[in-house]
Amino acid sequence: MGSFSIWHWLIVLLIVVMVFGTKKLKNLGGDLGGAVKGFKDGMKDGAAGPDANAGAPAQQVAGSAAPHADKAPIDVEAKPKS
């Protein structure tokens, strides 16, 4: 019972294709590829560090872009359930 031969892997692949179908496997491959790409992009952005934009001035929000900017905050109090 050593290592599996190529025939064992082909039979396993055939069973997987029969169970899941080619369409689901194709979608799974695309989703996995998108997830890996997103992870790599996130790692590149994280490697740049937060001080990459340290010299950039803060942007101000214009009037209609923030409709609730002129309203006072609402003070609420949480009460425990009884």
N, C-alpha and C positions, 0 to 999 in steps of 0.2 A: 504494500500500500504506500508506495513512494509518491513521487510527484505526479501530477496529472499530465496526461498526454494531450496533444492538440485535439484529438477526437473527443476527449471529455469536455474541453472548453467549447468546441463547436456544438456539442449536444446541449450544453448549458445555455449557450447563446440562442440556439433554436427554440428552446423551451421559453426563455425570457421573451423572445419576439412573439411567440404564439400566445403567451399570457397577456402581455401588455400591448402588443400591436405596434406597428411601425410609426403610426402617427403620434402616439403618446411618447414613444422613445425619442422621436425627433423633437417634440416640444420640450421634453425633459433636457435634451442636449442643449437646446437654445436657451432655456432658463438657466441652466448651469453655467453656460458660457457668459450670459449677461451678469450673473452673480459674481463670477470671477473677475470680469471686467470692472464692475462697480467696486469690488474690493480693492483691486489694483489702483483705481483712480482715487479711492479714499485714502489709500496708503501714501500715494504721491502728495495729496493735499495735506495730509497729516505730517509728512516729512518736511514740508515747507515751513511749518512752525507758525505759531501765532504772531511772532514778531516780524513776519514777512511784510505785513501791512502796517507796521508800527508808525512809519513816517507819513502815512496818508491821513489827511484831515477827516474828521467826522462829518458825515453828510447830514444836512438838516432836512426835515420833512416839510413840504409845502402845504398850504392850507387844506385843499380838498383831498390830499392823499391820506390824511389821518383825521377822519371826521369826529373821532371821540377825543382828540387831543385837548380840547378846551374844557371838557367836562371834568368835574371833580371825581376822585375815586369813590367807589361805594364801599362803605364800612359794613362788614358783615361779621356775625358772631356764630360760631358753630356750637350747637347744643348737643349733648349726648342723648342717645335714644333712651326712652324710658319704657 
